[in-house]
């Protein structure tokens, strides 16, 4: 008999521990760098007559005995429908037998693994000679909540400066932070500029079509995690000056060159070449490539989101879910 473990969002959230996800994502990127994980360059299918892009994200990670695929649907028009603009499912398979093992709703895993990758980048790229105390968040939605949790796994954050266009979203974030990060001061910024100029670590978390963050605001020694822009070449959060001024590290060189507007637009403008984006996070983790080289470097992690992050996190979730007796076993044959 073939069965498949199905896990819903509530069950997945019951298994997720941010510190464990940070470790799993870090190990997955290191495995990719060392050649013990594979992640094919992903294809993108535009659904005719709609705004939807379908993005299959495959990965296999030997050290974590994890393999599978995440199917992402990116639908900007869903904003007008009050529906999520990004939705996904993850199928985990047994890497030895190839049998389907588990089906997971992708929302919580995506939120956690994205923030965890930013934390890994912060650990390896932030200035170690000046410990970060102030976190800046451009955007105050779900990713702001998980990024606060993730960055606190690697930095002793004492103060958060946060901005959003929506006062209601900022108020909800502050309430959440006061409950889940007691003792951390929450300051509401008047603008993205105030957030960037105030912070040691900056996370940009908006699905912006045009840059909200200017490189003129960056200061020497700062680290930026550019996270929010969807995987579409015309979207970006950081202006060209910000990219040019920064030592940029990407999650995947091939994916960034295919899908990241923060990468493609400065290259198309002739402001920088593709070589500026050659360094991958996994290579910095393993020491195969340099990250920050001087205390006054400005470092920037360009996050598109890649399959190894999803599959490593899904493997962790399924193992914990089975130990807790969570999920529903579906009979397939």
Long-range contacts (C-beta under 8 A, 24 or more apart in sequence): 1-331, 1-333, 2-99, 2-100, 2-331, 2-332, 2-333, 3-329, 3-330, 3-331, 3-332, 4-100, 4-101, 4-102, 4-103, 4-329, 4-330, 4-332, 5-101, 5-102, 5-103, 5-318, 5-321, 5-322, 5-327, 5-328, 5-329, 5-330, 6-102, 6-103, 6-104, 6-327, 6-328, 6-329, 6-330, 7-102, 7-103, 7-104, 7-105, 7-317, 7-318, 7-321, 7-326, 7-327, 8-105, 9-105, 9-107, 9-108, 11-321, 11-326, 11-327, 12-104, 12-105, 12-108, 12-109, 12-317, 12-321, 13-108, 14-321, 14-324, 14-326, 15-316, 15-317, 15-320, 15-321, 15-324, 15-326, 16-108, 16-109, 16-112, 16-317, 18-112, 18-115, 18-116, 18-119, 18-146, 18-149, 18-150, 18-153, 19-153, 20-316, 21-112, 21-113, 21-116, 21-150, 21-313, 21-316, 22-116, 22-119, 22-120, 22-150, 22-153, 22-154, 24-64, 24-116, 24-312, 24-313, 24-315, 24-316, 25-113, 25-116, 25-117, 25-120, 25-309, 25-312, 25-313, 26-116, 26-120, 26-123, 26-285, 27-63, 27-64, 27-312, 28-59, 28-61, 28-64, 28-66, 28-308, 28-309, 28-311, 28-312, 29-117, 29-120, 29-251, 29-280, 29-281, 29-282, 29-285, 29-308, 29-309, 30-282, 30-285, 30-286, 31-61, 31-62, 31-63, 31-64, 31-282, 31-308, 32-61, 32-280, 32-282, 32-308, 33-280, 33-282, 33-283, 33-285, 33-286, 33-288, 34-282, 34-286, 36-61, 36-62, 36-63, 37-61, 37-62, 37-63, 37-308, 39-252, 39-306, 39-307, 39-308, 41-254, 41-255, 41-258, 42-255, 42-258, 42-307, 44-231, 44-258, 44-259, 50-75, 50-77, 51-75, 51-76, 51-77, 51-78, 52-77, 53-231, 53-232, 55-231, 57-305, 57-306, 57-307, 57-310, 58-307, 59-306, 59-307, 59-308, 59-310, 59-311, 59-312, 60-95, 60-311, 61-308, 61-311, 61-312, 61-315, 62-95, 64-312, 64-315, 65-95, 65-315, 66-92, 66-95, 66-311, 66-312, 66-314, 66-315, 67-92, 67-93, 67-94, 67-95, 67-311, 68-92, 68-93, 68-101, 68-310, 68-311, 68-314, 69-307, 70-106, 70-307, 70-310, 70-311, 70-314, 72-106, 72-231, 74-230, 74-231, 74-232, 76-207, 76-230, 85-207, 85-230, 86-110, 86-230, 88-310, 90-310, 90-311, 90-314, 92-311, 92-314, 92-315, 92-318, 100-332, 101-318, 102-314, 102-318, 102-321, 102-327, 103-330, 104-314, 104-317, 104-318, 106-310, 109-310, 109-313, 109-314, 109-317, 110-305, 110-310, 111-142, 111-143, 111-146, 112-146, 112-150, 112-313, 113-305, 113-309, 113-310, 113-312, 113-313, 114-143, 114-146, 114-227, 114-303, 114-305, 114-309, 115-143, 115-146, 115-147, 115-149, 115-150, 115-151, 116-150, 116-309, 116-313, 117-251, 117-281, 117-301, 117-303, 117-305, 117-309, 118-147, 118-150, 118-151, 118-203, 118-225, 118-227, 118-301, 118-303, 119-147, 119-150, 119-151, 119-153, 119-154, 120-154, 120-281, 120-285, 121-223, 121-225, 121-249, 121-281, 121-301, 121-303, 122-151, 122-154, 122-155, 122-201, 122-223, 122-225, 122-301, 123-154, 124-281, 124-284, 124-285, 124-291, 125-223, 125-247, 125-249, 125-284, 125-291, 125-292, 125-299, 125-301, 126-155, 126-200, 126-201, 126-223, 126-292, 126-299, 127-221, 127-223, 127-292, 127-295, 127-297, 129-295, 130-200, 130-221, 130-295, 131-155, 131-156, 132-156, 132-157, 132-200, 132-201, 132-223, 133-157, 133-158, 133-159, 133-200, 134-158, 134-159, 134-160, 134-161, 134-198, 134-199, 134-200, 134-201, 135-159, 135-160, 135-161, 135-199, 135-200, 135-201, 135-202, 135-203, 136-160, 136-161, 136-162, 136-189, 136-195, 136-196, 136-198, 136-199, 136-201, 136-202, 136-203, 137-161, 137-162, 137-163, 137-173, 137-195, 137-202, 137-203, 137-205, 138-163, 138-192, 138-195, 138-196, 138-202, 138-203, 138-204, 138-205, 138-206, 138-212, 138-213, 138-228, 138-237, 139-163, 139-164, 139-203, 139-204, 139-205, 139-206, 139-228, 140-164, 140-166, 140-169, 140-170, 140-172, 140-173, 140-205, 141-169, 141-173, 141-205, 143-203, 143-205, 143-227, 143-228, 144-173, 144-203, 144-205, 145-173, 145-176, 145-177, 145-180, 147-203, 147-205, 147-225, 147-227, 148-177, 148-180, 148-181, 148-184, 149-180, 149-181, 151-201, 151-203, 152-181, 152-184, 155-201, 157-181, 157-184, 157-201, 158-183, 158-184, 158-185, 159-184, 159-185, 159-187, 160-184, 160-185, 160-186, 160-187, 161-187, 161-188, 161-189, 161-194, 161-195, 161-198, 161-199, 162-186, 162-187, 162-188, 162-189, 162-195, 163-188, 163-189, 163-190, 163-191, 163-192, 163-194, 163-195, 193-217, 201-225, 203-227, 204-228, 204-237, 204-238, 206-237, 207-235, 208-235, 208-236, 208-237, 209-234, 209-235, 209-236, 210-236, 211-236, 211-237, 211-238, 211-239, 211-242, 212-237, 213-237, 213-238, 213-239, 213-242, 214-239, 214-241, 214-242, 215-239, 215-240, 215-241, 215-242, 215-243, 215-244, 215-245, 215-246, 216-241, 218-242, 218-245, 218-246, 218-298, 219-298, 220-295, 220-296, 220-297, 220-298, 221-295, 221-296, 221-297, 221-298, 222-298, 222-299, 223-292, 223-298, 223-299, 223-300, 223-301, 224-298, 224-299, 224-300, 224-301, 225-300, 225-301, 225-303, 226-262, 226-300, 226-301, 226-302, 226-303, 227-303, 229-260, 229-261, 229-262, 231-255, 231-259, 231-260, 231-304, 231-305, 232-259, 232-261, 233-258, 233-259, 233-260, 233-261, 233-264, 233-265, 234-261, 234-265, 235-261, 236-260, 236-261, 236-262, 236-265, 237-262, 238-262, 238-300, 240-265, 240-266, 240-269, 240-271, 240-272, 242-300, 243-271, 243-272, 243-276, 243-300, 244-271, 244-272, 244-276, 245-298, 246-298, 246-299, 246-300, 247-279, 247-291, 247-292, 247-293, 247-297, 247-298, 247-299, 247-300, 248-276, 248-277, 248-279, 248-299, 248-300, 248-301, 248-302, 249-279, 249-280, 249-281, 249-284, 249-291, 249-299, 249-300, 249-301, 249-302, 250-277, 250-279, 250-280, 250-281, 250-301, 250-302, 250-304, 251-280, 251-281, 251-301, 251-302, 251-303, 251-304, 251-305, 251-306, 251-309, 252-280, 252-304, 252-306, 253-277, 253-278, 253-280, 255-304, 255-306, 256-302, 256-304, 259-304, 260-302, 260-304, 262-302, 263-302, 277-302
